[in-house]
Amino acid sequence: MPYRRLPNTDLARIRAMKAAVKKGTNVPPFNLAYSQALYVKIKAFLPAFEKAVEEQRRAHNIQASKNKDYAKAFKKAQMYISHFIQVLNFAIVRGEFPANVRKFYGFSTEEKKVPSLNTEDELIEIGKKLIKGEKERTMNGGTPILSPKISLVNIHFDKFVEAHEYQTRLKDNSGRANMTVASLRMKADQLILDIWNEVEKYFDEMEPAEKRKQATAYGLVYVYRKSERDSTKNFLHHSTRLLVQSN
């Protein structure tokens, strides 16, 4: 026996509500299988829910479309910052700079490795230290590092920071859109449940198959359990074989 399955996605919720609203619009109130009070409620609620779901989809799409640009800006800044630190360390190894110049950049004198640059916070922290440190070191008479110049590092660092701030705003927009939809989803589920309950009760005197047929027109969804689907498939397969053999 098929069982009723309530919507479990927002698009399915919208389809269910649209079907109910359509019936409420086309069928006279005295023939409608659910109450006019529910019809008024769902007709007023549906546009707000559709708008919220559409804004959620749009916010997610914009965020996803910008992810590639953001990842590119991150990798570029990561590369230039890493190269600058490597060049600094090579200059110290060659004896061109004393080891204590590392202090200008916030590193310990003996720190010879490139620090972790795998997260946004790490990249921003180290980038700021390099830009500030190179400026202070050269103002104290130090020879500028030329390959890459700190000005070039700064350009790609600023592009990353700008992309990071933009991506953060997009994440915030998506988060707000998610919260809006989540706050409306419970009401949508309750409205659908109330309508479906009233519809099934209205057609309760009919035979099960006819009841499901009438209720389906109001957006109700009925599905077979897996065991029932398998039994139906086996029955149809067996019937087809018998028909072929008889011919």
N, C-alpha and C positions, 0 to 999 in steps of 0.2 A: 504494500500500500504506500503510495507516495506521501511524503510528509512536507509540510509547509516550511520554507526556508526564508527567513528574514534577510534583508540586504546586509552584506558585510563590507561593502565598499561605498564610497560617496557617490560614484556614478550610478551604482545600483539603487541607492537611496533616491537619487533624483529621478531615475526611471520609474520607480514605484510611486513616487509622489505625483509625477506628471500623469501617470495612468489614472490615478485616483481623481486628480483635478479634471482631466479630460472627461471622465464619466460624470463628474459633478456638473460640468458645463453642458453636456449633451443630453443628460437624462433629467426629466422633470423631478422636482424634489420629492413628490409622493411615490416615485418609482425608484429613487436612489437607494442603494443597498447600505448606505451609511448616513449618519445624521448631517443635517445642514450646518450645525454648529462646527463639526469637524471639517466640513468643506470650506467654511469661511476661514478657519484657522490655517488649514494647509495651503489654501490659495494665497493667504497673506505671507506665510512663512517661506514657501518655495522660492520666490525670487531672491530673498535675502540669502538663503542657503546656496543657491546657484551662484550668486555673485561672490560669496566667500570662497567657494570651491574654485571658481575661475581665477580669483586673485591669488589663491594659494598656488595654483598651477603656473600662473604667470611668474610669480616670485621665484618658484623653483626653477623654471626654465631660464630665467635671466641669470640666476646664480650659476646654473650648470654651464650656460654659454660663456660665462666669464672665467670659469675655472681654468681653461686652457691658457688664457692670457695671464692669469695670476700665477700659474705654475711656471710659465716662461719667465716672468719677472723675478720670481723667487730663485730659479736656477741661475739666472744671469747675475743677480746680486751675490748669490752664494759663490759663484765662480770667481768674480772679481775680488771679493773680500778674501777668499782663500788664497788666490794668487798673490795678493798684496802681502799677506802674512808670510807666505813662502819666500817671496823676494826679500822681505825684511830679514828673515832667518838666514837666507843665503848670504846676504850682505854682512851679517854678523859673523857667520862661519868664515867668510873670506877676509875678515878683519877690517872691513870698510867702516862698520859701525861697532861701537862697544856694546857689550851685552846688556848694559843697564838702560839702553834706549827703549827696551821693551816696556819699561815702567811707564813711558809716555802713553802707551796703548792699553794700560791696565793689566799687563801680563807680568808674571814674575820674571826675574832676571834669567833664571835657568829654564824657563818654559820654551821648549824647542819644537813642540808639536802645534799643528793647527787645531784650535779648539773646535768642539762640536758646533756645527752650523746647520743642524738638521731640522730645527724648529723655527717658526717665525720669531719667537721671543729671543732665541739665541742669536739669530741673524741680526735683529734690530739692535740688541745690546752690543754685540761685537762691532757692528757697522758704525754705531755712534762713537764708540771708543776709538776706532781707527781714524775717523775723520777728525775728531777732536785732538787725538794724540799727534797725528802728522802735522797739524797746524801748530801745535805748541812746540813740537820738536824743531820744525823749520824756523819758527820765530826765535828760537834759542840758538840759531846758527847752524842747525843741521842741514845736510844736503838732502833735497827732496828725492823720494823714490820715484823713478820715472816710468817703470814698466811693470804694472800700470800706474799712472799718475793718480794721486788721490782725488783729483777733480773728476777723473773718469769713473773711479769707484763711487764717488759721491752721486754722479748722474744715475748710475744703475741702482744705487741704494735708494735714492729718492723715488725712482720709478716703482721700486718694490714697495716702499712704505705707502705710496699713494694707492697702489693696487691692493695692498693689505687693508688699508682703511676702507676702500670701496667694497672689497669683498666682505669685510666685517659688517658694513651697512646692509649688504645684500642678505647676509645670514640673519641679521636682526629682522629684516623685512619678512624673510621666510618663516622665522620663528613666530612673529606676530600673526602671520597668515595661518600658520598651523594652529595657534591658540584660538583664533577666531573660529575656524572650522570645528575644532574640538569642542568649543563651548556650544555650538549649534547642533552638533551631531546627536547628543543625547535627546534633544527635543525632537529632532527628525525621527529618531528611532521610536520615540514614544508615540508620535503622531501616526506613523506607519503601523505600529502595533495596534493602536486603537482602531484605526480604519479597517485593518485586516480582520480583527476580531469581530467588528460589527458586520462586515461583509459576510464572513463565514456563518455568523449567526443568522443573518437574513436569508441565506440559502440553505439553512440547516435541514429543511424538510425534504430536500431533493436527494436523489440517488448520489452516492459519492462521486461518480464520474461526472455527472451533470453539474454537481455543486462545484467541483474543481474547475470545470469549463467556464461557468458563470463568474466565479471568483477571479479566475485568471484575467478576465477582461478588465478587472479593477486593479491589476498590477500584482496580484498575489503570485508567488512562485512556488511550484511544487516539484520536488525531485524524488527520484527513486533511490533507495539505499543500494549500496554496491551489490549486495547479494541478490536484490531484486533485479538490478540491471543485468547481472550475469545470467540469472534464470531466464529473463526475457530473451537475451541473445541466444542462449542455448535452445530455447523453444523455437525461435524463428529459424535457427540454423537447421534444427532437426526437421521442421516442417518443410523447409526448402528442399532438403535431401529427399524426403518422401515424395514430394511433388515431382522432382526430377526423375526419380526411379519409376514412378507410375507412368511417366510419359515415355 
